[in-house]
Amino acid sequence: MSSSDINCSSGGGADTYTGLRIASVFIILVGSGFGALFPVLARRSSWLHVPEPVYEFAKYFGSGVIIATAFIHLLSSGISELSSPCLSPAWQIYPYALAFSMLSLFCIFVVELVAFRWGTAKLAALGIVHDAHGHGVGSHAAHGPEAIDDKNSSPRDLTDGSDLEVGNGGTTTEDNMLAQIIGVFILEFGVLLHSLFIGLTLAVDADFITLFVVIIFHQLFEGLGVGSRLSVLNLSPRYSYIPVVGGILYAITTPIGIATGLGVRSTYNPNSTTASIVSGIMDSLSSGILLYTGLVELLAHEFLFNNKMTNASTGKVTYAVVCMLLGTGIMALLGRWA
């Protein structure tokens, strides 16, 4: 598409399929909600017995989805938007999208490093030794230490998915739960920004039908990725509502974006200069967040620093890698259309 074919001014949103665009708010709400909340609610249900291999599949599949989302759906979009012909030539002389992605990645790293050192020092004061290669069930799992039993002064081998235990009672500490909550917040922040802009675009895009079908699957698979991570958070009853709230926030974000886009359809143009800059910067920043979360917190700690995976059979490791690549492949394929 040449620059002369692009409407760079405000307004210009498509007004076709109005009824279906309104219905899409509720259709995508159901699809997103199912993807994000089913793993959480099924895990807690006493009557819905979902086999453990299903959760394992969803977890590894979800990791692949998150990584593909970062590269194909966020970073690629950021590069495209910040290279738009509607932008001034100053935006074309430097790869700003890559720079913003790198900036957010290192910001997350620095924040985590500071929190890690502060948390380790605080735990050391409590007599708890940190295992730098420990792995838990949530993002930021590597923050989990192993407790020392004063009677034998040997670290406990925590292989049950819990990173933090204190004394003989084996209770999960506030620090570990806070680390998991922060990790999920970081993951959701990147995903939610992306979902909001998807909704805005769907509400005004001229090629609505194709984009609508793709986004239904996109939100479903991405929701499974988020939901599978929320479902295995090891939180006390005091914080048990957090996975449900996280799933609900994911479910409603894209519908909110669609509703907002429909409301400002006469003035909002996703190709305009302002929209391209805002969405390009946000997509680029979000890509850095998901890249760090996906590659470091999920991939590295899931396969390299996880005692269960280190000692697992070749078949189990192969199965996990195939599930992850399947999630990556399907999400990357969806990037062909959206």
C-alpha positions, 0 to 999 in steps of 0.5 A, spaced: 500 500 500 502 506 497 502 512 502 497 515 497 492 510 499 493 511 507 488 515 510 492 519 515 487 524 518 483 523 524 476 519 523 475 514 517 473 508 521 469 503 517 461 503 518 460 496 515 457 490 519 455 495 525 451 489 528 456 484 527 461 489 530 457 490 536 455 482 537 463 481 537 463 485 543 460 479 547 462 474 542 470 475 544 468 476 551 466 469 551 472 466 548 477 470 552 473 469 558 473 461 557 480 461 555 483 465 561 478 463 566 477 455 564 484 453 567 483 457 573 476 455 575 477 447 573 483 447 577 479 449 583 473 445 581 471 439 586 467 436 580 470 437 574 476 433 574 481 435 568 487 430 568 494 433 570 497 432 563 491 437 560 494 442 565 501 441 563 499 441 555 496 448 557 502 451 561 507 449 555 502 451 550 501 457 553 508 459 554 509 458 546 503 463 545 506 468 549 513 468 546 510 468 539 505 474 541 511 478 543 515 477 536 509 476 531 503 480 534 507 486 538 514 487 536 512 486 528 506 491 529 510 496 533 515 496 527 510 497 522 506 502 526 512 506 527 514 506 520 508 508 517 508 513 511 503 518 516 509 519 520 514 524 519 521 522 516 524 523 523 521 516 525 524 513 519 531 514 521 532 510 527 529 503 529 525 506 534 520 500 535 526 495 537 529 501 541 523 501 545 522 494 546 529 493 548 528 499 553 522 495 556 526 489 557 532 492 561 527 496 565 523 489 567 530 486 568 533 492 573 526 492 577 527 484 578 534 485 579 533 490 585 527 486 587 531 480 587 537 483 591 532 486 596 528 480 597 534 475 598 537 480 603 530 480 607 530 473 607 537 472 609 535 476 615 530 471 617 535 465 616 532 463 609 537 461 604 535 462 597 536 457 591 538 461 585 535 456 580 529 454 584 523 454 580 516 455 582 509 455 579 508 463 577 512 468 573 518 470 577 519 463 580 526 464 581 526 468 587 524 462 591 529 460 596 529 453 600 528 453 607 533 451 612 531 446 617 535 448 624 535 441 626 539 438 620 542 445 617 540 442 610 536 445 604 529 442 603 528 439 596 522 443 594 520 439 588 512 440 589 512 447 586 513 451 592 519 455 592 518 458 599 517 454 605 519 456 612 521 452 618 517 445 619 510 448 618 512 449 610 507 455 609 508 459 603 511 466 605 508 473 603 514 474 599 513 468 595 506 470 594 508 477 592 513 475 587 508 471 584 503 476 584 508 481 581 510 476 575 503 475 573 502 483 573 507 484 569 505 479 564 498 481 564 500 488 563 503 487 556 498 482 554 492 487 556 495 493 552 495 489 546 488 486 547 486 493 548 489 496 541 486 489 538 479 491 540 480 498 538 482 496 531 477 491 530 471 496 531 474 500 525 477 496 521 475 495 514 477 488 513 472 486 519 470 479 517 477 476 516 480 480 522 474 478 527 475 470 525 482 471 527 482 475 533 477 470 536 482 464 536 487 469 537 484 471 544 482 464 545 489 461 545 492 467 548 487 467 554 489 459 555 496 462 555 495 467 561 489 462 564 494 456 565 499 461 568 494 464 573 491 457 575 498 454 578 499 460 582 501 458 589 497 463 593 494 463 600 486 463 601 487 470 602 490 472 595 486 466 592 481 471 588 487 474 584 487 469 579 480 470 577 481 477 577 486 476 572 482 472 568 476 477 568 481 483 566 483 479 560 476 477 558 474 484 558 479 488 555 478 487 548 471 488 548 472 494 552 477 496 546 471 494 541 466 498 545 471 504 545 472 504 538 465 503 536 464 509 540 469 514 537 469 510 530 467 517 527 474 520 529 478 514 531 483 512 525 488 507 527 492 509 521 492 516 523 499 519 525 497 520 533 494 513 533 500 510 529 505 513 534 501 511 541 500 504 538 507 503 536 510 505 542 505 501 546 506 495 542 513 495 542 514 496 550 509 491 551 513 486 546 519 487 551 515 485 557 513 479 554 519 477 551 523 478 558 517 474 561 516 469 556 524 467 554 527 468 561 521 467 566 517 462 563 522 458 558 529 458 561 526 457 568 521 452 566 526 448 562 533 449 564 532 451 572 527 447 574 529 440 578 523 437 575 524 438 568 532 437 569 531 430 572 525 428 567 525 423 562 527 425 555 520 423 553 517 428 557 522 434 555 520 432 548 513 432 549 513 439 553 518 442 547 513 440 542 507 443 546 511 449 546 512 449 539 505 448 537 503 454 541 508 458 538 507 455 531 499 457 531 500 464 534 505 465 529 500 463 523 495 467 526 500 473 525 499 472 517 492 475 518 492 479 525 
